């Protein structure tokens, strides 16, 4: 043992920091139907998802043309809260708009469907 090393220091005893795992992200998806107006979808996107007129119109057109559009990406709790709020407003206005949350980049049908 050399005199420069402190007694009891072992290289493997050095604690390694564990990387904190980021929470999974969830996307809020609006689905197309034959009854919900385009104007209502745009107003929901502006009010609940802080979209500009141009962004809201773009997402609305995705919903209309592709059958679905992503309104935003959030943590699971925030996404589910937005699903509930938008669905409640749609029903209050007599619109059958379907809003779901699903994990980003994964297919977890048991957790992702209707919220």
OpenMM code with the backbone's topology and positions (N, CA, C; nanometers):
from openmm import Vec3, app, unit

residues = "UNK UNK UNK UNK UNK UNK UNK UNK UNK UNK UNK UNK UNK UNK UNK UNK UNK UNK UNK UNK UNK UNK UNK UNK UNK UNK UNK UNK UNK UNK UNK UNK UNK UNK UNK UNK UNK UNK UNK UNK UNK UNK UNK UNK UNK UNK UNK UNK UNK UNK UNK UNK UNK UNK UNK UNK UNK UNK UNK UNK UNK UNK UNK UNK UNK UNK UNK UNK UNK UNK UNK UNK UNK UNK UNK UNK UNK UNK UNK UNK UNK UNK UNK UNK UNK UNK UNK UNK UNK UNK UNK UNK UNK UNK UNK UNK UNK UNK UNK UNK UNK UNK UNK UNK UNK UNK UNK UNK UNK UNK UNK UNK UNK UNK UNK".split()
positions = [
    Vec3(0.0852, -0.1171, 0.0000),
    Vec3(0.0000, 0.0000, 0.0000),
    Vec3(0.0895, 0.1230, 0.0000),
    Vec3(0.0599, 0.2169, -0.0857),
    Vec3(0.1406, 0.3384, -0.0912),
    Vec3(0.0894, 0.4391, 0.0092),
    Vec3(0.1701, 0.5319, 0.0436),
    Vec3(0.1339, 0.6317, 0.1435),
    Vec3(0.0404, 0.7390, 0.0904),
    Vec3(0.0171, 0.7469, -0.0425),
    Vec3(-0.0663, 0.8533, -0.0971),
    Vec3(-0.2151, 0.8197, -0.0978),
    Vec3(-0.2494, 0.6940, -0.0822),
    Vec3(-0.3905, 0.6544, -0.0834),
    Vec3(-0.4468, 0.6549, 0.0580),
    Vec3(-0.5640, 0.7148, 0.0763),
    Vec3(-0.6272, 0.7090, 0.2093),
    Vec3(-0.6677, 0.5650, 0.2410),
    Vec3(-0.6620, 0.5322, 0.3653),
    Vec3(-0.6985, 0.3973, 0.4081),
    Vec3(-0.8487, 0.3772, 0.3913),
    Vec3(-0.8890, 0.2624, 0.3361),
    Vec3(-1.0299, 0.2280, 0.3228),
    Vec3(-1.0941, 0.2761, 0.1938),
    Vec3(-1.0194, 0.3386, 0.1047),
    Vec3(-1.0784, 0.3846, -0.0208),
    Vec3(-1.0705, 0.2718, -0.1212),
    Vec3(-1.1826, 0.2337, -0.1705),
    Vec3(-1.1918, 0.1253, -0.2682),
    Vec3(-1.2586, 0.1832, -0.3918),
    Vec3(-1.2013, 0.1640, -0.5081),
    Vec3(-1.2571, 0.2243, -0.6290),
    Vec3(-1.3993, 0.1787, -0.6568),
    Vec3(-1.4328, 0.0588, -0.6210),
    Vec3(-1.5678, 0.0099, -0.6463),
    Vec3(-1.6675, 0.0604, -0.5444),
    Vec3(-1.6199, 0.1165, -0.4386),
    Vec3(-1.7099, 0.1689, -0.3354),
    Vec3(-1.7620, 0.3078, -0.3715),
    Vec3(-1.7079, 0.3661, -0.4762),
    Vec3(-1.7546, 0.4979, -0.5175),
    Vec3(-1.8975, 0.4847, -0.5693),
    Vec3(-1.9849, 0.5653, -0.5157),
    Vec3(-2.1265, 0.5578, -0.5543),
    Vec3(-2.1442, 0.6134, -0.6950),
    Vec3(-2.2209, 0.5435, -0.7752),
    Vec3(-2.2528, 0.5939, -0.9079),
    Vec3(-2.3931, 0.6509, -0.9045),
    Vec3(-2.4104, 0.7629, -0.9729),
    Vec3(-2.5412, 0.8267, -0.9775),
    Vec3(-2.6280, 0.7540, -1.0773),
    Vec3(-2.7463, 0.7275, -1.0366),
    Vec3(-2.8426, 0.6657, -1.1274),
    Vec3(-2.9131, 0.7781, -1.2017),
    Vec3(-2.9337, 0.7563, -1.3290),
    Vec3(-3.0041, 0.8554, -1.4092),
    Vec3(-3.1525, 0.8478, -1.3785),
    Vec3(-3.2103, 0.9618, -1.3566),
    Vec3(-3.3529, 0.9673, -1.3310),
    Vec3(-3.4261, 0.9453, -1.4623),
    Vec3(-3.5169, 0.8520, -1.4610),
    Vec3(-3.5918, 0.8207, -1.5818),
    Vec3(-3.7024, 0.9243, -1.6006),
    Vec3(-3.7106, 0.9778, -1.7224),
    Vec3(-3.8149, 1.0750, -1.7521),
    Vec3(-3.9496, 1.0046, -1.7564),
    Vec3(-4.0546, 1.0713, -1.7076),
    Vec3(-4.1868, 1.0082, -1.7131),
    Vec3(-4.2307, 0.9896, -1.8582),
    Vec3(-4.3034, 0.8831, -1.8812),
    Vec3(-4.3537, 0.8551, -2.0150),
    Vec3(-4.4458, 0.9679, -2.0595),
    Vec3(-4.4382, 1.0029, -2.1850),
    Vec3(-4.5203, 1.1100, -2.2409),
    Vec3(-4.6449, 1.0497, -2.3053),
    Vec3(-4.7553, 1.1220, -2.2942),
    Vec3(-4.8840, 1.0788, -2.3486),
    Vec3(-4.9364, 1.1855, -2.4419),
    Vec3(-4.9916, 1.1426, -2.5534),
    Vec3(-5.0479, 1.2378, -2.6479),
    Vec3(-5.1997, 1.2361, -2.6390),
    Vec3(-5.2564, 1.3551, -2.6507),
    Vec3(-5.4019, 1.3703, -2.6543),
    Vec3(-5.4408, 1.3724, -2.8017),
    Vec3(-5.5308, 1.2810, -2.8392),
    Vec3(-5.5681, 1.2633, -2.9787),
    Vec3(-5.7158, 1.2965, -2.9970),
    Vec3(-5.7442, 1.3791, -3.0983),
    Vec3(-5.8822, 1.4085, -3.1374),
    Vec3(-5.9144, 1.3207, -3.2581),
    Vec3(-6.0342, 1.2616, -3.2568),
    Vec3(-6.0757, 1.1704, -3.3639),
    Vec3(-6.1880, 1.2324, -3.4466),
    Vec3(-6.1859, 1.2034, -3.5743),
    Vec3(-6.2855, 1.2567, -3.6661),
    Vec3(-6.4216, 1.1899, -3.6464),
    Vec3(-6.5256, 1.2659, -3.6685),
    Vec3(-6.6616, 1.2122, -3.6747),
    Vec3(-6.7394, 1.2971, -3.7741),
    Vec3(-6.8592, 1.2570, -3.8032),
    Vec3(-6.9386, 1.3270, -3.9047),
    Vec3(-7.0220, 1.4426, -3.8487),
    Vec3(-7.0142, 1.4680, -3.7181),
    Vec3(-7.1044, 1.5665, -3.6576),
    Vec3(-7.0368, 1.6837, -3.5895),
    Vec3(-6.9192, 1.6636, -3.5317),
    Vec3(-6.8504, 1.7728, -3.4632),
    Vec3(-6.8020, 1.8737, -3.5663),
    Vec3(-6.8336, 1.9999, -3.5443),
    Vec3(-6.7960, 2.1022, -3.6425),
    Vec3(-6.6468, 2.1324, -3.6371),
    Vec3(-6.5954, 2.1741, -3.7508),
    Vec3(-6.4543, 2.2126, -3.7596),
    Vec3(-6.4275, 2.3335, -3.6707),
    Vec3(-6.5231, 2.4239, -3.6643),
    Vec3(-6.5079, 2.5435, -3.5816),
    Vec3(-6.4948, 2.5074, -3.4338),
    Vec3(-6.5732, 2.4079, -3.3900),
    Vec3(-6.5656, 2.3657, -3.2509),
    Vec3(-6.4290, 2.3051, -3.2212),
    Vec3(-6.3778, 2.2230, -3.3124),
    Vec3(-6.2463, 2.1608, -3.2934),
    Vec3(-6.1387, 2.2689, -3.2830),
    Vec3(-6.1443, 2.3674, -3.3699),
    Vec3(-6.0468, 2.4766, -3.3651),
    Vec3(-6.0570, 2.5509, -3.2318),
    Vec3(-6.1783, 2.5793, -3.1870),
    Vec3(-6.1935, 2.6528, -3.0606),
    Vec3(-6.1423, 2.5715, -2.9416),
    Vec3(-6.1637, 2.4403, -2.9427),
    Vec3(-6.1128, 2.3531, -2.8356),
    Vec3(-5.9599, 2.3542, -2.8353),
    Vec3(-5.9005, 2.3451, -2.9527),
    Vec3(-5.7545, 2.3443, -2.9624),
    Vec3(-5.6944, 2.4757, -2.9126),
    Vec3(-5.7589, 2.5849, -2.9406),
    Vec3(-5.7099, 2.7141, -2.8949),
    Vec3(-5.7271, 2.7300, -2.7442),
    Vec3(-5.8424, 2.6904, -2.6944),
    Vec3(-5.8758, 2.7118, -2.5541),
    Vec3(-5.8051, 2.6141, -2.4604),
    Vec3(-5.8052, 2.4856, -2.4934),
    Vec3(-5.7510, 2.3844, -2.4020),
    Vec3(-5.6044, 2.3487, -2.4279),
    Vec3(-5.5552, 2.3782, -2.5480),
    Vec3(-5.4197, 2.3361, -2.5834),
    Vec3(-5.3298, 2.4534, -2.6232),
    Vec3(-5.3784, 2.5761, -2.6036),
    Vec3(-5.3011, 2.6981, -2.6287),
    Vec3(-5.2433, 2.7034, -2.7700),
    Vec3(-5.3215, 2.6599, -2.8676),
    Vec3(-5.2782, 2.6637, -3.0079),
    Vec3(-5.3136, 2.7997, -3.0676),
    Vec3(-5.2291, 2.8447, -3.1580),
    Vec3(-5.2599, 2.9659, -3.2336),
    Vec3(-5.3673, 2.9307, -3.3368),
    Vec3(-5.4204, 3.0317, -3.4041),
    Vec3(-5.5194, 3.0052, -3.5095),
    Vec3(-5.4628, 2.9101, -3.6148),
    Vec3(-5.3399, 2.9361, -3.6580),
    Vec3(-5.2785, 2.8529, -3.7626),
    Vec3(-5.2545, 2.7101, -3.7145),
    Vec3(-5.2031, 2.6947, -3.5913),
    Vec3(-5.1776, 2.5607, -3.5379),
    Vec3(-5.3081, 2.4834, -3.5203),
    Vec3(-5.4096, 2.5503, -3.4665),
    Vec3(-5.5386, 2.4854, -3.4445),
    Vec3(-5.6009, 2.4423, -3.5763),
    Vec3(-5.5909, 2.5256, -3.6769),
    Vec3(-5.6450, 2.4915, -3.8082),
    Vec3(-5.5697, 2.3723, -3.8677),
    Vec3(-5.4382, 2.3698, -3.8507),
    Vec3(-5.3572, 2.2594, -3.9020),
    Vec3(-5.3977, 2.1265, -3.8376),
    Vec3(-5.4104, 2.1251, -3.7049),
    Vec3(-5.4500, 2.0018, -3.6350),
    Vec3(-5.5917, 1.9618, -3.6752),
    Vec3(-5.6821, 2.0593, -3.6843),
    Vec3(-5.8193, 2.0302, -3.7251),
    Vec3(-5.8216, 1.9651, -3.8632),
    Vec3(-5.7396, 2.0136, -3.9550),
    Vec3(-5.7353, 1.9548, -4.0890),
    Vec3(-5.6776, 1.8130, -4.0862),
    Vec3(-5.5830, 1.7876, -3.9970),
    Vec3(-5.5327, 1.6503, -3.9811),
    Vec3(-5.6443, 1.5586, -3.9327),
    Vec3(-5.7214, 1.6064, -3.8360),
    Vec3(-5.8338, 1.5279, -3.7856),
    Vec3(-5.9314, 1.4994, -3.8994),
    Vec3(-5.9622, 1.6011, -3.9762),
    Vec3(-6.0599, 1.5891, -4.0846),
    Vec3(-6.0100, 1.4986, -4.1976),
    Vec3(-5.8843, 1.5144, -4.2373),
    Vec3(-5.8315, 1.4416, -4.3530),
    Vec3(-5.7771, 1.3022, -4.3180),
    Vec3(-5.7131, 1.2898, -4.2029),
    Vec3(-5.6488, 1.1625, -4.1653),
    Vec3(-5.7269, 1.0818, -4.0633),
    Vec3(-5.8308, 1.1425, -4.0079),
    Vec3(-5.9120, 1.0703, -3.9103),
    Vec3(-5.8732, 1.0934, -3.7662),
    Vec3(-5.7577, 1.1543, -3.7444),
    Vec3(-5.7116, 1.1838, -3.6093),
    Vec3(-5.6012, 1.2869, -3.6141),
    Vec3(-5.5859, 1.3586, -3.5035),
    Vec3(-5.4801, 1.4585, -3.4934),
    Vec3(-5.4365, 1.4733, -3.3493),
    Vec3(-5.3084, 1.4951, -3.3295),
    Vec3(-5.2529, 1.5097, -3.1949),
    Vec3(-5.2667, 1.6549, -3.1504),
    Vec3(-5.3371, 1.6724, -3.0408),
    Vec3(-5.3592, 1.8061, -2.9867),
    Vec3(-5.2423, 1.8519, -2.9003),
    Vec3(-5.1751, 1.7576, -2.8347),
    Vec3(-5.0626, 1.7932, -2.7490),
    Vec3(-5.0035, 1.6707, -2.6839),
    Vec3(-4.8843, 1.6873, -2.6264),
    Vec3(-4.8134, 1.5789, -2.5593),
    Vec3(-4.7811, 1.6249, -2.4177),
    Vec3(-4.8159, 1.5399, -2.3201),
    Vec3(-4.8058, 1.5770, -2.1799),
    Vec3(-4.7690, 1.4552, -2.0955),
    Vec3(-4.7552, 1.4779, -1.9658),
    Vec3(-4.7461, 1.3647, -1.8742),
    Vec3(-4.8829, 1.2971, -1.8718),
    Vec3(-4.8888, 1.1757, -1.8218),
    Vec3(-5.0140, 1.0995, -1.8254),
    Vec3(-5.1279, 1.1710, -1.7523),
    Vec3(-5.1001, 1.2241, -1.6345),
    Vec3(-5.2055, 1.2903, -1.5565),
    Vec3(-5.2619, 1.4125, -1.6286),
    Vec3(-5.1748, 1.4922, -1.6857),
    Vec3(-5.2199, 1.6117, -1.7571),
    Vec3(-5.3006, 1.5723, -1.8807),
    Vec3(-5.2513, 1.4723, -1.9548),
    Vec3(-5.3226, 1.4262, -2.0753),
    Vec3(-5.4626, 1.3768, -2.0393),
    Vec3(-5.4732, 1.2960, -1.9345),
    Vec3(-5.6046, 1.2430, -1.8959),
    Vec3(-5.6978, 1.3534, -1.8482),
    Vec3(-5.6433, 1.4532, -1.7798),
    Vec3(-5.7244, 1.5658, -1.7355),
    Vec3(-5.7782, 1.6443, -1.8550),
    Vec3(-5.6955, 1.6631, -1.9558),
    Vec3(-5.7400, 1.7338, -2.0765),
    Vec3(-5.8459, 1.6534, -2.1510),
    Vec3(-5.8318, 1.5210, -2.1561),
    Vec3(-5.9328, 1.4359, -2.2203),
    Vec3(-6.0680, 1.4551, -2.1521),
    Vec3(-6.0686, 1.4520, -2.0205),
    Vec3(-6.1936, 1.4671, -1.9449),
    Vec3(-6.2546, 1.6047, -1.9684),
    Vec3(-6.1725, 1.7103, -1.9631),
    Vec3(-6.2236, 1.8466, -1.9786),
    Vec3(-6.2805, 1.8704, -2.1184),
    Vec3(-6.2086, 1.8254, -2.2208),
    Vec3(-6.2549, 1.8473, -2.3581),
    Vec3(-6.3797, 1.7642, -2.3864),
    Vec3(-6.3810, 1.6404, -2.3389),
    Vec3(-6.4984, 1.5552, -2.3597),
    Vec3(-6.6218, 1.6157, -2.2921),
    Vec3(-6.6050, 1.6673, -2.1712),
    Vec3(-6.7172, 1.7298, -2.1001),
    Vec3(-6.7688, 1.8517, -2.1762),
    Vec3(-6.6782, 1.9341, -2.2261),
    Vec3(-6.7212, 2.0519, -2.3015),
    Vec3(-6.7928, 2.0113, -2.4304),
    Vec3(-6.7395, 1.9099, -2.4982),
    Vec3(-6.8023, 1.8637, -2.6227),
    Vec3(-6.9446, 1.8143, -2.5959),
    Vec3(-6.9629, 1.7371, -2.4913),
    Vec3(-7.0965, 1.6859, -2.4595),
    Vec3(-7.1902, 1.7991, -2.4226),
    Vec3(-7.1400, 1.8966, -2.3494),
    Vec3(-7.2214, 2.0111, -2.3107),
    Vec3(-7.2691, 2.0873, -2.4346),
    Vec3(-7.1865, 2.0896, -2.5385),
    Vec3(-7.2213, 2.1584, -2.6627),
    Vec3(-7.2933, 2.0662, -2.7620),
    Vec3(-7.3205, 1.9424, -2.7205),
    Vec3(-7.3912, 1.8486, -2.8072),
    Vec3(-7.3051, 1.7885, -2.9172),
    Vec3(-7.1742, 1.7871, -2.8969),
    Vec3(-7.0812, 1.7331, -2.9963),
    Vec3(-7.0320, 1.5954, -2.9517),
    Vec3(-7.0269, 1.4984, -3.0439),
    Vec3(-6.9810, 1.3642, -3.0082),
    Vec3(-6.8298, 1.3452, -3.0211),
    Vec3(-6.7520, 1.4521, -3.0162),
    Vec3(-6.6071, 1.4466, -3.0353),
    Vec3(-6.5442, 1.3400, -2.9457),
    Vec3(-6.4663, 1.2509, -3.0072),
    Vec3(-6.3939, 1.1479, -2.9325),
    Vec3(-6.2529, 1.1991, -2.9073),
    Vec3(-6.2132, 1.2019, -2.7804),
    Vec3(-6.0804, 1.2464, -2.7392),
    Vec3(-6.0200, 1.1337, -2.6568),
    Vec3(-5.8978, 1.0919, -2.6932),
    Vec3(-5.8305, 0.9841, -2.6207),
    Vec3(-5.6890, 1.0270, -2.5842),
    Vec3(-5.6282, 0.9514, -2.4942),
    Vec3(-5.4863, 0.9694, -2.4655),
    Vec3(-5.4175, 0.8365, -2.4885),
    Vec3(-5.2955, 0.8431, -2.5376),
    Vec3(-5.2195, 0.7214, -2.5642),
    Vec3(-5.0717, 0.7506, -2.5461),
    Vec3(-4.9952, 0.6484, -2.5092),
    Vec3(-4.8523, 0.6705, -2.4897),
    Vec3(-4.7845, 0.7073, -2.6212),
    Vec3(-4.6885, 0.7949, -2.6135),
    Vec3(-4.6138, 0.8354, -2.7325),
    Vec3(-4.5146, 0.7250, -2.7680),
    Vec3(-4.5147, 0.6861, -2.8940),
    Vec3(-4.4158, 0.5912, -2.9431),
    Vec3(-4.4331, 0.4481, -2.8996),
    Vec3(-4.5431, 0.4135, -2.8418),
    Vec3(-4.5631, 0.2759, -2.7990),
    Vec3(-4.7046, 0.2326, -2.8218),
    Vec3(-4.7236, 0.1036, -2.8315),
    Vec3(-4.8580, 0.0509, -2.8497),
    Vec3(-4.8975, -0.0258, -2.7248),
    Vec3(-4.9525, 0.0470, -2.6300),
    Vec3(-4.9992, -0.0165, -2.5070),
    Vec3(-5.1495, -0.0032, -2.5024),
    Vec3(-5.2168, -0.0869, -2.5771),
    Vec3(-5.3611, -0.0733, -2.5915),
    Vec3(-5.4347, -0.0874, -2.4589),
    Vec3(-5.3761, -0.1565, -2.3632),
    Vec3(-5.4442, -0.1700, -2.2349),
    Vec3(-5.4446, -0.0389, -2.1579),
    Vec3(-5.3453, 0.0477, -2.1824),
    Vec3(-5.3401, 0.1746, -2.1125),
    Vec3(-5.3804, 0.2900, -2.2004),
    Vec3(-5.3697, 0.2786, -2.3286),
    Vec3(-5.3918, 0.3890, -2.4196),
    Vec3(-5.5285, 0.4088, -2.4682),
    Vec3(-5.6175, 0.3662, -2.4801),
    Vec3(-5.7478, 0.3883, -2.5346),
    Vec3(-5.8200, 0.5055, -2.4789),
    Vec3(-5.9431, 0.4905, -2.4680),
    Vec3(-6.0296, 0.5992, -2.4230),
    Vec3(-6.0024, 0.6295, -2.2770),
    Vec3(-5.9931, 0.7552, -2.2473),
    Vec3(-5.9691, 0.7944, -2.1085),
    Vec3(-6.0816, 0.8807, -2.0583),
] * unit.nanometer
topology = app.Topology()
chain = topology.addChain("A")
for resn in residues:
    res = topology.addResidue(resn, chain)
    for name in ("N", "CA", "C"):
        topology.addAtom(name, app.Element.getBySymbol(name[0]), res)
